Amino acid sequence: MTRPSAARIVFAFLIVYVIWGSTYLAIRFAVESLPVLLYAAVRFVVAGAALYAAVVVRGMPRVTLAHWRDAAIVGALLLLLGNGLVSIAERTVPSGVAAVIVATVPLDVVLLQWLTMRRRPAASIFGAIVIGLAGVALLIGPAGFAGSERIDLFGSLLLVVASVAWAAGSLYSSRAAVPSTPILATAMQQLAGGALLLVAGAAMGELGALDASTFTPRSIVALLYLIVFGSLVAFTAYIWLLRNVPPAVVSTYAFVNPMVAVFLGWAIAGEEITARTIIASAIIVVAVAIITIAQARNALRDRRERDADGNRSTATAAK
């Protein structure tokens, strides 16, 4: 396989960093006038259908009921709870702050592994968790710090729940029954999650209150941006990077995206960047970086040990 050029790799990283970092601002613009859950349903159903169609054209792998069952579970955790709660929260919480809180997903993953799998984190990772949680507490804490007002507490708590749901969905997806093609698995999860968001939106009365005359051009453009760029273009670049760049390097998006989101929220939407936001964001990003790098090193070490064991087995069999 021909090694891709450095320019293509850099361009793919820019797509993932900037587009996924900008989705929080796009969500804020979308929920200004669109139904919070129904807009998300449209986003993921359309994007999922497009990805599904692309797989069908190339040749459809075998899909089982177990695949659809697990796609529905992952879709419920990542999209219904994760993205749905973020969409609700962003009606009252700045997009940059939302991105910073959601960036704690790697911390939540480690905590859930500890609670459910009894996988005790190393001292450095445990310290990073404490640091990250302190950053979240600072971000959503009482008013008055550095002259800043308090961020909406209910919206902030929704974001915390959303990050936990994303972590749970990520853990479940790592052992779920999935088709052989990653894009097909994502398409199924988006279709299932979109359908669940549609049901939730209808249950919340959004269908009955639907009034297209209230939709603003900015919200419609934001929805289209989320479908085309957030769910299709950036995801395709992410999958391409995973195939061509070490996963440890690709995972840097976890702590780059919130910084991009904070900057875009300030530059485009005029969101205030206070001393509280800067300090708390820095604390959280550092904690996420420590955990992400430590986990990447552990994964690399485990892979090397497996390769070494395999080489020893091969050598023994050859004797």
N, C-alpha and C positions, 0 to 999 in steps of 0.2 A: 504494500500500500504506500502510495506517495505521501510523504510528509507535507502537511499544509504549510503555506508560507506564514511567516511571522505577522505579516500585514493582515491576513485572513483571521488569524487567531486574535489579534488585537481588536479587529473590527467586531468579531463575535462577542468578545468580552464587553466592548462598549455597548453593544445591543442589550446584553443581559443587565449590565450595571445601570444604564440610563433608562431603558424601558421599564424594567421591573422596579426601579427606584421611582419612576414617575407614575406608576399605577395608583399609588395612594392619592396623589393629587387628582388623577382622572376620576377615581371613585368619589372624591369630594365633589367634583363638578357634576358627576352623574346624578348623585342623590339630591342635588339642589332642587330638581323638579321631577325626577323620575321616581316611580314607586321603588322603595328600597330593595325589596326582595325580588320583585318581578323583573327589574332591570338586570339583576344578577342572574336570574333564571334565563333570560334571553341571551345574555353574554355567553353562558356556558353551554347552553343547548346549541346555539349557532356555531360556536367554536368547536364543540365536540362533534357536531355533525360534519363539519368541514374536515376535521382530522380523520373521522371514521371513513368518509368518502375517499380520502387520499389513500387510506390503507386498502380499501376495496379495489381501487383502480390498480394498485400494485400487486394484488393477490392476497386474498383474505386468509389469515391463519385460522386454525380451529379455535372456536370459542365455546365454552361450556357454561352451564348454569352456575357453577361455582365461580367462574370468572365474573359473571354479572352480579352474583351475590356480594362478592368482595368489592367489586367496583362501586356498588351501592353503599356499602359500609364506609369505604374510603371517601366517596363523594359526600356522604353525610357529615363526616368529621371535617374534611378539608374545606368543602364548599358551602354546605348548608350552615354549619356552625362557624367554621373559620371565616370564610369570606362574607357570609351573611351578617355575622355580628360586627365585623369590621365596617360593613356598609352602614349598619344602623349607627354605630359609634361615631362615624365620620360626619354625622349631621351636627354633632356638638363638640367634637374633638378635632383640633388641627391635623391635617394630613401628615405633617412631619412628625408630630408626636405619636400618631397612630403607628407609623412605620417603625419608630424607635421601640415602642412597647411590643409590637409583633416580632421585632428582631430577637426577642428573648426565647424564641422557639427552641434553639439548641439547648438552652438551660432547662427548659421544660422536658425535653427529650431525655436528658440525663437524669432528671428527678423521677420521671415516670419509669425509666429503666431500673432505677434504684428501688422504687416502691413495688413494682410489679414483677421484676425479674431478679431482684436481690443482687443487682450488679452495682456494688459500692464504687463510687467514683474515686479516682486518685485524689491525693491531697490538693494538687494544683487545680484540678477541675472543681473540686468542692469549694475551694477558695474563690474561684471565678464565679460560681453560682451565688455565693454570698455577696460578692461585689455586685453582680448583675441585679440581684433582688434589691440591694440597697439603692441602686440607680433607679429602679422602677419606683420604689417608695419615695425617693426624692422627687421624681418627675410628677407624681400624682399626689404629693403631700400637701399640707396646709398652705394657705396663701401667706404671702409676706416674705418668703425667702427671696432675697435679692430684689425686693420690690415687685415681685411678680404675683399675678392673680392665680388662684387655684384652677387647675384644669378640671373640666366636668368629671366628677367622680364616677357617676354611673356609666358614662361612656368609656372611661378608662378601665373600669372593671369588666365591661363587655370585651374590651380588647385583650385583657388578661385571659379571660375565658377562651377567646378566639385563639390565642397563642397556644393554650393548653390543648385545645381541640386539634389544631394543626400538628402539634407534637404527637398526639395520640394517633392521628391519621397517618403520619409519617412512619411511626413504629408499626402500625398494623399493616401498612402497604409493603413493608420490608419482608413480611412473611405471608402475604396474601397470595391467593391463586390468581395469577395474571397471565394473559396471553404472551406469546414469545416475542411480540413486537411492542416495544415501549410506547410508541405513539398510539397504538391501538388501545393499550391499557389506559393511557391518559384520556383518550377519546371516550371510552366507556365510563370512566370516572366523571368526566365533565357532563356527559349526557345524563347519568344517574343523579349527580349532584344538582344539575339544572332542573331536572324534573322534580326533585325534592324541594328546591327553592320555589318552584311554581306552585306546588301544593301548599307550602308554608305561606306564600304571598296571598293565595286565595283564602286560606284559613284566617289570615289577618285582615281580610276585607279589602285588599288592594285591588282585586279584580273589579269589585263592585264600585269602588271609588275612582276607577280609571278615567282620566279626562285628558285626552291627547292635546287639548288646547292649552294646557298648562305647561307642556314640555318646552323647555328653552333650547335654542340651537346649541348652546354650550353643552348642555347635558347630553343631547343626542350625539354630538361629535365625540364627547368623552366616552360614551358607550361604544361607538364604532372603533375608537382608538383602543379600548380595552379588548374588544373582540379580535381585531386584526393584529395589533402590535403586542398587547399584553398576553393573550392566550395562544397566538399562532406564531408570530415572528420571533418573539423572545424565547418562547418554548423550543422552537426549532433550533435556534442558536445554542440554547442550553444543551439539548441532546447532542448536537454536533460537537460541542466542547467536551462533553463527557467521553466521546469516542476518540478525541484527538489530543486531549490535554489531561494530565494527572488530576484525578478527582479532588485532591487536596487544594489544587490551585483554583479549580472551578468553584469550590465551596466558599471562596472569598466573597462571593456575592452576598453572603449572609450578613456581613458587616459593612459592605460598601453601599448596599441599597438604602439603608436608613439615612446615611449621610447625604446621598443624592436626594432622597425624599425631603429632608429638612431644607436643603438648599433650594429645591424647586418650589416648595411651599412658600418660602420667603420671597424668592425672585419673581414668581408668577402670580401667586395668590395674595401676597402681602402678609403672610402669616408672621407673627412676631417671634423673633428668636431672643429669648431672655437668657439671663445668666443661668437660671435653673435648667432651661432646655439644653444649653451648651454643656454644662457640667454633668447632668444626668445622662445625656446622650453619649458623652465621652466615656463615662463609667460603663454603660451598658455595652457599647461597641467594643471596648477593651475586653470585657468579660466574654462576650461572644467570640471574639478573635482568639482568646486563650483556649476556649473549649473547642472551637473548630480546628485549630492547629493541632491541639493535643489529640483529638480524635483521628485526625488525618494521619498523624504519626503512628498511632496505635494500629490503624488499619494497614498502613504500609509495613509495619513490623510483623503483624499477623500474616500478611501475604507472603513476606519473605520467609517466615517460618514454615508456612505450608509448602512453598516452593522447595525449601531445603529438605523437608520431609519427603516430598515427592521424588527429589533427586536421589535421596538415600534409598528409597524403595526401588527405584529403577536400577540403581547400581547393584543392589542385592539380588534382584531378579536376574540380572545379566551374568551373575557368577555361576 
